[in-house]
Amino acid sequence: MITAQDLTKRYGDRTVVTGLSFTVRPGTVTGFLGPNGAGKSTTMRMILGLDAPTRGHATVGGRSYAAHPAPLTEVGALLEARSVHPGRTAHHHLRALALTHGIPKSRVEHVLGLTGLTDVAHRRVKGFSLGMGQRLGIAAALLGDPATVILDEPVNGLDPEGVLWIRTLLKSLATEGRTVLVSSHLMSEMALTADHLVIIGRGRLLADTTVTDFVRHSGAGSVKVVTPDAADLVRHLTAPGVTVTTDAPGTLTVHGTDAEHIGRTAAAHGIPLFELTPNTASLEEAFMNLTHDAVEYPATLEGAAA
């Protein structure tokens, strides 16, 4: 289990993470999400003892990372896949790591096979593609058969088969009872992989919930309504936070309220409904809805086609 308590990190007069507290529990894949600059990587570095918190603390398995006598067997991490000497082979890199913890050579062979690197195990890393480098980083994270796995953007550079592989791997690790924390900018992949979400923006906690509850309560969904009395229904639905758009006569898209409220309102005023269909938000829509005020470097398409 990973526990972060009041984690705060300042660099000079800039605060990158502020009062961040959350728990990552065993048996689930927890997605660690946030816009660029939200403080995800800094938080992961503090969990792993690579950055010292200005305030607060983080533990893995009840101890700080540095307090574990054999950390590779407790925590496996991938923060930077390219942090490997380019002149080494994949096999030599993993073997060197294994020797620091008394991990047998058979385990090196096992993780090479697990990550699909057996055939290139004796090639120098400098010739590896981005995807192969990611696989080697994941192999290193799994080398000690750790109870906790922390991966930062593990699908970077992977082809579709590789993305499916890492998704299956993460789920299997959680099924085995391990604690899995993974960051990603690919919302579609997180929707398929994660059970729980920790979302931050500008270094602060925005959400700590299950994927299902986050999407359900995001307010990003809509309801399609078909009625011959569209104008009358819109008048009765008007309220703070409720927006109604129309793409065709008699067809409305309503944001900010649910199908039950719309149906009751229509019934109360004798307005016939031909269709009342909730459109559940995607994880991407829910994420964008939550974090739109926390984006540090917002982009615009204005003038893009000029």
N, C-alpha and C positions, 0 to 999 in steps of 0.2 A: 504494500500500500504506500502511496505517495501522499504526504501531507505538507501543504504550504500554509504557513501561518503569518499573516500580516507582512508578507514579503514586500519590501520597498527597496528600490535601487535608484540612486542619484549619481549622475556624472557631472560634477561641478554644480552649476545652477539648474541643470536639466534633470527632471525626474522622469525616469523611463517606466518604472513600475511603482504603483502606489497601493499599499495596504491590501495586497492580493492574498486571499485565503481560499483554499479549495482542497478537496480530497479526491484522489483517484483510487478506486477500489479494485480488488482482484476480481477476475472473472468477467470483466467487461472491457471493451475497446472504448477508450475515452478519446474523443476528438478534441484537440486543443486549437481553437480557431481564433482568428482576429485579422483585421486589415494589416497591410504592411506598416511596420513601425509601431504595432500595438504593444510590443514587449514580449512576444512569445519566446523568441530565441534567448533573450536575456533571462527570462524566467527559467527556461530549461537549464541554462548555464548555472543559475543559482542552485537549482535542485541538485546538480551534479558537482557543486563545489568549485566550479571554474570561475565564477564571479562571487565575491562576498557581498551579501545583502547589506544595505545601509541600515536596514532595520528588519526584524522578523527572522524566521528560520524555515528551513525545509528538511524533511526527513524522508527516507526511503526504507521501508521495513522497520520503522521505529528508530532508526539512527540516521545521523548525517552521513552523506556519502563517504566522507573522509574517515569516518569511524569504523567502516566495514573492513575487517582484516583482509578479505579477498574480494574486492569490489566487483571484479568481472563476473564472479559467480553469484552476485546479488543483483547487480544492475547492468543491463546491456544497453548501450546508447549509440545512436547515430546522429551526430549534429553536423558534421562536415565530411562528406564521403571522400573528398580528395585529400584528406589529411594522412596520406600514405607516401612514403619515399618512392618516387617514380622508378628508381632502379631496382626495387625489390619485385619479386614475383608475388602473386597472391598467396601461394603456399608459404613462402618465407615470411611474409607479413603476419599471417595468422599463426605460424609456428612460433615466431618471436613473442607475440602476445601470449600464446599458450604457456611458454616457458616461464613467464613472470608469475604464473599462478599454479604451476604444476599440473596444467591441463594436458591430458594425454594426446599423442599424435592422432589417435583414432578419432578424437573429437574434431580435430582440424579437417580430416577427410570427410567427416559427417557433415559439417556446415558447408564445405565446398560443394558437396552433392546436393544439400538442401537448397542452396541458392543457385544451382545450375552452373557452377564455375569449375567443375571437375576437369573439363576438357581444356581449360585455359589456365589451370592452376599454376603452371610453370612458365607462363608468359609474364614479361615485365609490366608493371601496372601503368607505366607511361603510355603504353599502347592501348589501354582500355578505353572503350567508349564511356559516355556519361552513365548509361544504364548499367554497364558492367561494373563501373566504380560504385554505383549505388548498391549493387548486389554484394560486392566485397565489403562495403560498410555494414550491411545488414548481417553478413556472415560473421564479422568481428563482434557485432552487438550480441549475437546468439552464441558465441564461442564458449562462454562459461556456463551455458544452460541456466540463465538467470531467472529469478522469480519476477523481476520487473524489467520491462523493455520500454525505452524512450526513444522515439524516432522522429526526427525533424524532416519533413517533406520526403518521405521514403520513396514515393512514386516518381520523383523527378527523373526524367530521362528514360523511364521504362516504356517499352512498347506495350500494346494492349494485352499481350500474353503475360508480360511482366506485372502489369497493373492487377490483372486477375490473380496472379500468383501471390502478390503481397497482400491483397485483400483476404485471400483464403488463409494465408499464413497468420495474419493478425487475429483472425477469428479463431483459428485453431489454438493459438497461444492463450487467448482468453478462455476458451473452453477447457484448457488444461488447468485453469485457476490462476494464471499469471496476471499481473497488473500491466496493462498496455496503455501508454500515452503516446498519441501520434498527432503531429501537426500537419496541416495540409491546406492549400488554397483551392483544392478541387472539391467543391461542394457536392458535386454529383457522386464522387467517390466516397466522401464522408457519409453521405446518405445511405450508401450500400454497406459501409464498413462499421461505422461507430454505433455504439449503443447509448453512450452518454456524451454530453458536450460540456466543455468549459470554454466560454467565449469571453475574450477581453478586448477592450478598445482603449487606446491612449493609456495603457498600463493599468486599467481598472477592470474589475470583474463586471461583465454585463449579463451573463447567464451561466447557470450551473444546473443542468437539467437533462432529462432524457431527450433523444432526438424526436420521439413521437410527441412529447408534451411541448417541446419548443416550437415545432411546426404548427401544432394545433392551436397554440395560444399566441402565435406571432402577430396576428392581425394582418398578415400579408395575403391571406386567402381572399376569395371573392365568391359571390353567389350570382349565378345567371338566372334572370327572371324574364319570363315571356308573359305578357299581359296585354289585353286590348286597351286598358286604361292606364298606360304607363305614366302619363303626366300626373294623374291623380295619385298614384302610388308614390311617385317621387315626392310629391308635396307632403305626404304623410310620413315618409321616411326621413325627411330633413331633420338633422340633428348634428351636434358637434361630433366630428370624427367620422361621419358617414359621407361617403362620396358615391355618386351614381354617374355612370357614363352609358352611352348608347351607341351601338354600331349599326343598328337597323331599326326601323319602326317597330315599336312594341317589344323590343328586346333590350334589357337593362343588365348592366354589370354593376353589382353593388359591393363596395368595400366598407369595412368598418362595422358590420353587424352580421348576424348569422341568419341561416335559412329559417329557423324557428321564429325569430322576431319578425322577419319579413312576412311569413305566412300568417302569423297572428294579426299583424297590422292590416294585411289585405283582408282577412276574414272580418275584422272589426268594422271595416268600412265598405264591405260588400264588393270588393274588387276581385274579379275572377283571375285566377292564375292558370296558365296553360303549361308552365314549366317553372320549377324551382330547384335548381341544381347547384349544390355547393362545389366550388373548385378549390380543393386543398392546396395550400401554398407548397412549393418545393422548398427544400432546405436552403437552396441558393436565395430564393425570394425572401424567406424568413430571415436569413443572415443579413442580406442587404437592407432589409427593413429595420433591423436592430442596430446595425453599425453605420448607417448613413451619416450620422453626426460624429462618428469617431474615426473617419478616414482622414489620415494625416496629409495625403497628397492627392486630393480629388482631381480627376481628369475630366475633360470636357470634349465633346465632339464638335463644338461650335467652330466653324471654319475649316473643319477637317477636309471637306471636299473642295475648298477654294483653290 
